[in-house]
Amino acid sequence: MIIPVRCFTCGSLIGDKWYEYARRVSNGEDPGKVLDDLGVKRYCCRRMFLSHTEIIDKILLYTRVGEVEEEEFAP
C-alpha cells in the first residue's frame, strides 16, 4: 500500500527515501546500489523497500466516490 514511515523492526526512518528509490529503480538502476547510495544499510530496512508493492492505485479503482445511497441496501 503506502510505504511505512519507519522500519517495522528497528524503527529507522525510511519513508523519506521511498520516492527517490522508486524513481531510480524505475529508471533501470540496480535496487541494491540505490539502497547503498541512500544510506540504507540494515537488512531489515532494505527488506522494507525490496518487498514493498505499490497497490494503492489499484485499490482506489474499487472504492466508491461520494455517499452510499440508503436505497441500495433496502430489501
N, C-alpha and C positions, 0 to 999 in steps of 0.2 A: 504494500500500500504506500505509505509515506515513510521515508527513511526516519528512524528514530533519532532524537536529538543526541542521545548518549548511548554508548555501548551497553548492552544488557549485562555483560559480565564484569567489566572493570569500571564502568561509569565515565570513561573518557569521552570528551566532546567529539562527535563525528558528523553531526548534521550539517555543519557549515562547510564540509568538504564534499558533499554529495554532488552538487551541480557541476563543480569542476571535474570531478571523477567521471560523471556520466558524459559530459561533453567530450572529454579527451578519449574515453573508451569508444564512444560512437564515431570518433574521427579515425579510429583504427589503431590507437596506441595499445600496448600491452597493459592489461589491468595491474599486473604486479609492479611494473615500473612506475605506473601512475600513482599507486599507493605509496611506493617508496618516496617519490617526489613530494607527495602531500604530507609526508611525515607519519604515516600510519604504519607503525612497526609491530604492534602486538597482534598475534594471530586471532585473538578474539574480536578485535576491531576490524581486521581485514575480512573476516568471515561475514561481518555485518554488511560490508559493501558487496562482496562477491556473491552472497546468497540472496541479496535483495532483488525483488522483481517489482517493477513499477506497474501496478494493475489498477491504480485509482482511475485512470481514464476509461478503462473498460467497465468498471463498476458504475461510474457516473452515467453510462448509457442506459442503465436499468433502473435508475431512480426516477421517482415521479417529480414533476415540476408543478408547483402550486399545491393547493389544498385538495384533500381527498373528499370527494362528494359523499354525503351520507347515503344517497340513493344506491350507490354501488354495493353497499353491504346489506341492503334491505332484503329480507327473504322473499 
